[in-house]
Amino acid sequence: MGVFVRVRGWLGCDDRQLAQVTRIVESDDPDKTYSGGWAFPPRQYNFTNWAFYGAEMRAQAVDDFLEQLRRIARIPASDDDNDLITGLFLVSHEVDGMSEWQVRDGDVVIRAASETYRYLDE
């Protein structure tokens, strides 16, 4: 049956960055990156745009999704504030446990998830 990984999280960005995120997601092979897990609210409110992700994927697909997320993280700032895309993903591996993927500073920083989030895997 294989090992599964549950990935859930969000990104915050501006209008131009969101358009680039959408292009990246739409251009990738959905079978490799589980791109169907992305959700883009049809109406965004105020200053920050949001993109959400949730999927359970086979463990061998995680690297492809992570590469997609790293390409998204590298999208440059597009306004005078120089804000880069930020976000947080919780990644639960059936064997290796939970990790936290922080999208910040143009990259994805991976570290062990806080015990605070363990209830999500129960």
Sine and cosine of phi, psi and omega as CSV:
sin_phi,cos_phi,sin_psi,cos_psi,sin_omega,cos_omega
0.00,0.00,-0.57,0.82,0.04,-1.00
0.99,-0.13,0.18,-0.98,0.01,-1.00
-0.99,-0.15,0.68,-0.73,0.00,-1.00
-0.93,-0.38,0.45,-0.89,0.02,-1.00
-0.78,-0.63,0.77,-0.64,0.05,-1.00
-0.99,-0.14,0.81,-0.59,-0.01,-1.00
-0.85,-0.52,0.80,-0.60,0.07,-1.00
-0.56,-0.83,0.64,-0.77,-0.02,-1.00
0.05,-1.00,-0.17,-0.98,-0.07,-1.00
-0.51,-0.86,0.35,-0.94,0.12,-0.99
-0.80,-0.59,0.54,-0.84,0.14,-0.99
-0.87,-0.50,0.72,-0.69,-0.06,-1.00
-0.36,-0.93,0.02,-1.00,0.05,-1.00
-0.99,-0.10,-0.02,-1.00,-0.07,-1.00
-0.85,0.53,-0.76,0.65,-0.05,-1.00
-0.92,0.40,-0.64,0.76,0.04,-1.00
-0.90,0.43,-0.65,0.76,0.01,-1.00
-0.87,0.49,-0.64,0.77,0.05,-1.00
-0.88,0.48,-0.63,0.78,0.03,-1.00
-0.94,0.34,-0.64,0.77,0.06,-1.00
-0.86,0.52,-0.73,0.68,-0.01,-1.00
-0.86,0.50,-0.68,0.73,0.02,-1.00
-0.88,0.47,-0.68,0.73,0.01,-1.00
-0.88,0.48,-0.75,0.66,-0.03,-1.00
-0.88,0.48,-0.70,0.71,-0.04,-1.00
-0.94,0.33,-0.42,0.91,-0.04,-1.00
-1.00,0.07,-0.27,0.96,-0.03,-1.00
-0.99,0.12,0.43,-0.90,0.06,-1.00
-0.93,0.36,0.91,-0.42,-0.06,-1.00
-0.89,0.45,-0.41,0.91,0.02,-1.00
-0.97,0.26,-0.43,0.90,0.01,-1.00
-1.00,0.06,-0.60,0.80,-0.13,-0.99
-0.94,-0.34,0.06,1.00,-0.05,-1.00
0.78,0.63,0.69,0.72,-0.07,-1.00
-0.88,0.47,-0.33,0.95,0.06,-1.00
-0.90,0.43,-0.21,0.98,0.03,-1.00
-0.98,0.20,-0.18,0.98,0.01,-1.00
-0.98,0.21,0.63,-0.77,0.09,-1.00
-0.74,-0.67,0.77,-0.64,0.01,-1.00
-0.87,-0.50,0.94,-0.33,-0.01,-1.00
-0.82,0.58,0.71,-0.71,-0.03,-1.00
-0.93,0.38,-0.37,0.93,0.04,-1.00
-0.79,-0.62,0.87,-0.49,0.02,-1.00
-0.99,-0.14,0.52,-0.86,-0.07,-1.00
-0.91,-0.42,0.64,-0.77,0.11,-0.99
0.87,0.49,-0.75,-0.66,-0.24,-0.97
-0.99,-0.15,-0.43,0.90,-0.05,-1.00
-0.96,-0.28,0.71,-0.70,0.11,-0.99
-1.00,-0.09,0.49,-0.87,-0.07,-1.00
-0.82,-0.58,0.58,-0.81,0.16,-0.99
-0.74,-0.67,0.68,-0.73,-0.06,-1.00
-0.86,-0.51,0.48,-0.88,0.00,-1.00
-0.66,-0.75,0.63,-0.78,0.11,-0.99
-0.37,-0.93,0.82,-0.58,0.03,-1.00
-0.27,-0.96,0.47,-0.88,0.21,-0.98
-0.95,-0.30,0.84,-0.54,-0.09,-1.00
-0.79,-0.62,0.35,-0.94,0.11,-0.99
-0.92,0.40,0.57,-0.82,-0.08,-1.00
-0.83,0.55,-0.56,0.83,-0.03,-1.00
-0.94,0.35,-0.23,0.97,0.02,-1.00
-1.00,-0.01,-0.18,0.98,-0.09,-1.00
-0.88,0.48,-0.66,0.75,-0.02,-1.00
-0.88,0.47,-0.63,0.78,0.03,-1.00
-0.91,0.40,-0.67,0.75,0.05,-1.00
-0.91,0.42,-0.68,0.74,0.01,-1.00
-0.88,0.48,-0.65,0.76,0.04,-1.00
-0.90,0.44,-0.64,0.77,0.07,-1.00
-0.87,0.50,-0.71,0.70,-0.01,-1.00
-0.90,0.43,-0.60,0.80,0.05,-1.00
-0.91,0.41,-0.62,0.79,0.06,-1.00
-0.90,0.44,-0.64,0.77,0.05,-1.00
-0.90,0.44,-0.70,0.72,-0.02,-1.00
-0.87,0.49,-0.50,0.87,-0.03,-1.00
-0.99,0.16,-0.06,1.00,0.05,-1.00
-0.86,0.51,0.79,-0.62,-0.08,-1.00
-0.95,0.30,0.29,-0.96,0.11,-0.99
-0.88,0.47,0.53,-0.85,-0.05,-1.00
-0.78,-0.63,0.23,0.97,0.04,-1.00
-0.66,-0.75,0.03,-1.00,-0.06,-1.00
-0.92,0.40,-0.35,0.94,0.01,-1.00
-0.97,0.22,-0.25,0.97,-0.04,-1.00
0.85,0.52,0.54,0.84,0.02,-1.00
-0.98,0.22,0.78,-0.63,0.11,-0.99
-1.00,-0.03,0.23,-0.97,0.05,-1.00
-0.92,0.40,0.68,-0.74,0.08,-1.00
-0.82,-0.57,0.34,-0.94,0.05,-1.00
0.01,-1.00,0.07,-1.00,-0.02,-1.00
-0.56,-0.83,0.75,-0.66,0.04,-1.00
-0.78,-0.63,0.68,-0.73,0.13,-0.99
-0.96,-0.27,0.79,-0.61,-0.10,-0.99
-0.85,-0.53,0.90,-0.44,-0.07,-1.00
-0.93,-0.36,0.94,-0.34,0.00,-1.00
-1.00,-0.08,0.74,-0.67,-0.05,-1.00
-0.85,0.52,-0.49,0.87,-0.05,-1.00
-0.97,-0.24,-0.71,0.70,-0.13,-0.99
-1.00,0.04,-0.11,0.99,0.01,-1.00
1.00,0.05,-0.30,-0.95,-0.13,-0.99
-0.99,-0.16,0.63,-0.77,0.13,-0.99
-0.76,-0.64,0.28,-0.96,-0.01,-1.00
-0.90,-0.44,0.81,-0.58,0.04,-1.00
-0.95,-0.32,0.93,-0.37,0.01,-1.00
-0.99,-0.15,0.85,-0.53,0.08,-1.00
-1.00,-0.04,0.94,-0.35,-0.04,-1.00
-0.26,-0.97,0.45,-0.89,0.07,-1.00
0.83,0.55,0.53,0.85,0.05,-1.00
0.98,0.22,0.29,0.96,-0.04,-1.00
-0.51,-0.86,0.03,-1.00,0.12,-0.99
-0.90,-0.43,0.89,-0.45,0.00,-1.00
-0.99,-0.16,0.83,-0.56,-0.06,-1.00
-0.94,-0.34,0.74,-0.67,0.06,-1.00
-0.49,-0.87,0.19,-0.98,0.03,-1.00
-0.89,0.45,0.63,-0.77,0.01,-1.00
-0.97,0.23,0.50,-0.87,0.06,-1.00
-0.90,0.43,0.53,-0.85,0.09,-1.00
-0.85,0.53,-0.41,0.91,0.00,-1.00
-0.82,0.58,-0.54,0.84,-0.06,-1.00
-1.00,-0.01,-0.02,1.00,-0.09,-1.00
-0.87,0.50,-0.48,0.88,-0.01,-1.00
-0.86,0.50,-0.40,0.92,0.00,-1.00
-0.94,0.35,-0.33,0.95,-0.01,-1.00
-0.98,-0.19,0.05,1.00,-0.03,-1.00
-0.99,0.12,0.00,0.00,0.00,0.00
